[in-house]
Amino acid sequence: MLDIGCGTGRAAAALVERGSRVWGVEPEPEMAARARERLSTVKVAPAERLPFKDGWFDRALMWLVLHLLDRPRALAEAARVLAPDGRLAVATFHWDYFDGHWLGRFFPSLEAIDRAQFSTTDDLVRELEEAGFASVSHTRLDQRASVDRESALQRVRERYVSPLQLLDEDEYRTGLERMERELPETVEYTLQWLVAVAHKASN
């Protein structure tokens, strides 16, 4: 199995614990080094140019990474390295997740930035089919989550997600100041996931 954009290797390590033989690929050397603490088989490379032979893997995973990639090229590469009848699982945020996101109260531009980066369900299915996949199934999963005040503030100060890095500086500073004044001790919210599974199309 191949974990594309494996980050720190958390998902890959969980798959190994369940009996899978897993490789990871990650473009950032520092992140790949952290992943190697969990999984020795990690290569530094972009998803758009995977350093593997055609048809090498039975399964591939993209977990919360597709929005950061050149989607047509990355999905085509995933199809290339999968064996006949190989499967790709994509986990990303559902379009509904951006409606009323708790950070939007402090940073009004975030919703538009997020929507420009992420695919709708129909768009994702189309992108998968155009990249050489078929029999695409998908589902929405809702997951309750919470974050304490100090952790939330620290994450925003570090601009832990890419949309925060794209904000106008005045909006970012104003929003952070409001958070420091108004954020409760615990923030509860719902993560809304879109999970799609696609089969490599037969030639």
Secondary structure, DSSP 8 states (H G I E B T S, - for coil): -EEET-TTSHHHHHHHHTT---EEEES-HHHHHHHHTT-S-EEE--TTS--S-TT-EEEEEEES-GGGS-HHHHHHHHHHHEEEEEEEEEEEE-GGGGTT-GGGGT-TTHHHHHHHHS--HHHHHHHHHHTTEEEEEEEEEEEEEEEEHHHHHHHHHTT-SHHHHTS-HHHHHHHHHHHHHH--SEEEEEEEEEEEEEEE---
